[in-house]
Amino acid sequence: MAVQDTDLTGKTVVVTGASSGIGAAAAAQLAARGASVAVVGRSPERTAEVAAQVSAEPFVADFARFDDVRELAARLLARYSRIDVLANNAGGTWPERTVTDDGNELTFQVNHLSPFLLTNLLLERLLQSHARVVNTASMTYRTAKLNLDTINAPTGSFKQLGEYGATKLANILFTRELARRTEGTGLTTAAFHPGVVATRVYDTAPFGLRWFIRSPLSRPIFIRPDKGAEPLVYLATTENDAAINGRYFHRLELEPPRNKLAVDPDLAQRLWTLSEQVTGIGSVG
């Protein structure tokens, strides 16, 4: 599928994780189409720099802190009377189990719980705007396991890539459940794998992987952030709502589920309930 050069004049787009990599590239591409873009990032300096480059507004928030997410939502609601696209792109991976100040496992909070919280805090505005919610997932979901009894535990065994894959599976389950709960409202949601992109998400990857990424050997494998942003832009702008709602895309192609857990409705609903309890928020459905 080709990414269309859709005119977004008058539209408001929120991109998290936009201070570098895929998010920054997507912010630039969406702003070039005329959108008013909210650039959300953790680093005040990089966030301001990206926002200035694309004539957008910077919003600083650390997704390892629920208070930051709540403050971000309040600022966005005060600033924008409509939000046409929410791109939940912020994420990361860490080498060991770390507990946030909110009492959650860091990878799970940053990659799933905080995007869940932000989406629900903005949900009324998103519904009013008949918005798109686009979630950056990963092909690592294919072999992932998601045990809701251990995914957010403060102690226990920990495998970095296993935890990351589980949170990316959670992104896909969240997408499917959000689509189910908002069916018929005009809200559309989709998830995607951007491709193998050399971004800051790998800064804390195992040493061997980091060495490979920074070596010339990786160049035939890794794509540029602007290419990685293409699926996000496509899902944010395509007019074919029914074809993408609740679906997962591998780059620009719809992918039939390759992990039975990704289409487990009971797991999706239990994940939603757990996420509500942990974030302290109630929502539709």
N, C-alpha and C positions, 0 to 999 in steps of 0.2 A: 504494500500500500504506500502511496506517495503522500507526503505531508503537504497539505494544501496551504496556500498563502492567504489564509482567511483574514478578513478585516475585523479587528477586535476593537475598533474605536467605540468608546462608551462602555466597554467591559472592564470589570475589575478582577484581577487575578492575584491570588496569594500563593507565593512559592516559598515553602520552608526548605531549610538546608540550601539556601541560595547564595551563601557567601563564597562558594567555590564550586568547581566541578559541574555536574549535571544541572544542579539548581541554578547556578549563575548563568549557564548557557541557555537554559530554558527561559529564564527571566529576560535575557537579551532578545531571544527570538520572539517571545510574546509581546514584549514592549515594541519591537520593530513592526509588529502588526497593529499597533495603535492602542494596546491595552494599557490601563493604569495598573502598574504592578507594585505589589507590596513585597519587598525583598526581606525575607526573614532569615536571620543567621545568628550564630552564637558569638562570633567575634565582632565586637563593635567596629573595629577598624576595617576588616574585610567586607562586612555588610555595608558599611557606608560607602566604601570604594566601589563595590558592584552596583549599588543603587545609583551612585553618581554617574557611572559609566552608561547606564541605560535610562537615565532620567526617571528613576523610580523613587519610591520612599523606603527608607530602611526601618526595620523593626528588629530589635535585638531580643532574643529569648534563648535560654538554655533548656533544652528538652529533658535534661536530667533533674529539672526542678518544676514541679507542678505549679508552684506560685508564678513562675515565669510564664507558663502556658496560659494560666488564667488571666494574668495581666495582659499578655499578648492578645487574647480573645477580646478583652474589654477595649483595648486600644483600636483593634480592627473594627469592632462594632461601632465605636464612636466616630471613626474616620470615614467608613464606607457605608452608604445607605443600601448598597447591594454588593454581593460577592458572587461573581459568575463562575469562578473556578477556584477551588482549593486544591493545591498540589501538595500532598503530604510526602515530601521528598527527604526530609531530614532523617538521618540514620547514622549508624556506626557499628563498629565491632571492637571488642576489648579482650585482651588476652587472659583475663582472670575474672572470677566472679567478684563483682563490686556492688555494694548496696548503696543506693542513693539516700539522700536526706529524707526522702519520702518513704523509705523502707522497702524499696523495690530493687530487683536485679537491674543493673544499669542498662544492659542491652535491651531487655524487654521493655523497660520504661521508655527509652529514647526511640526505639523502633516501632513500638506498638501502643503502649499506654498513653503516651503524650499525644500522638496523632489522633488516637481515639478520643481523648479528652478535648482537644482543640476542635475536632469535627463536631462533637456534640455541643460544645459551647457556642459554636457558630451555626448550629443546625437550623434554627428558626430562620435566620437570615438566608442561609443556603436554600432552604425550601421556598422562601418567598422569591428568590432569584431564579428558581429552576436551574440550579447550579450543577456543575460537574465537580465531582470529588475524584481526584486521580492519585492513586497510591503507588509509590515506587516499591516494588517487591524485588524478587530475584529468582533466577532459575534454581538456586539452592533449595527452594521449597520442594523440589522433586524427590529428594531423598530424606527430607526432614521428618522428625517426629515431634509432636507437640503434646507433652504431658502437663496438663494444667495443675497437677499436684506439685510439680517440681520446677516449672518454668520460671516461677518468681520466688523461689525459695532463697533465703539469705545464706544458706550453707549447703554443702553437698558437692558431688563431683561436678566438674565444669569442663566442657570442651568448647573452645572459642567458636569454631566454625559450625558446630552442632547447635549452639545457642543462637547464632546468627541465622542459620537456616530455619530454626523453629520460629523466630520472630518474623521472617519473611513469609512463612506459611501462615502465620497469624495475620499478616497484611492481606493475604488473599481471602482468608476466612472472613475477616472484617469487611472486605469489599462485597462479598456475596451476601453477608447478613445485612449490611446497610442497604443493599439493593432490595432485599426481601422486605425489610421494614419500611422502606419508603416507596414501595411499589405504587404507581398511580399518582404520585405527587409531582412529577416533573423533574425530580432530582435524578441524575445519572452518575454512576460510579464505575470505575474500572481500575485494574491494577496491571502493572507491566514489569518486565525485565528489560533494563536499558541496554543490555549487552555487557561485555566485559570491558569496563572503562577504568582507566588508571586515574582514580580520584583520591582525595584525602581519606576516604573510608578505609583505605589500605594502610594508613599510617601506623596502625596498631596491629596489623596482621602479623602472623608468625614470620620470623626473620627470613627464612628461605623464600617465602612468597614476596616479601618486601624487596629482597635482593633481586629476584627475578624481574619484578615490575620495573625497577630502576635500571635494569641492564638493557642493552640493545636487543637481547633475545626476545624481549616481550613485544617489540614493535609490531610484528605481524599478527599478534593476537589481540592486543588491546586497542580499542577505538578511542577517538577523541571525545571529550565531553560534549561538543556540539552535536556529534552523531548520537551519543547516548541520550541527549535531550529530545531527539526526534519523536520517540513514542509518547513522551509526556505531552509534547505540543500537539501531536496528532489526536490523542485522546481528549485533550482539552478543547479541541476545535472542530472535530468531525461532527457533521450534522446527523449522522446515523445513530441516534441514541439507542435504539433497540438492539443494534448489533454489538454494542460494547457494554451495556449495562450488566453489572455483576460479573463481568468476564475478566480473564487474565490473558495478556498478550506477551508473547516472546518477541521483543522488539516491536515490529509493526504487524506481526501475524498472530491471529487468534490461536491460542494453544489449547487443545483438548487436555483436560486434567491428567497429569502424569504422577499424581499421588492421591490415593483414594481419600486421604485425610482432608485434602483441599476441597472436597465436595461433600463432606460429612455434615449434614445439617444440625445434628445434635451437638457436635463439637463446636460448630460456629455459634450456636445459641449459648452454650456453656461458656465459651470464651467471652462473648458479649456480657453475660451476667457477671463473670469474674471481673471484667474490665470496669463495669459500672461500680462494683463494690470497691475496687481498689482506688478508682479515681473519685469516688463519691458523687457520681452524677447519674441521673436518670434520663432516659431518652425515649424515642418513639418505639412503638411495638411492644 
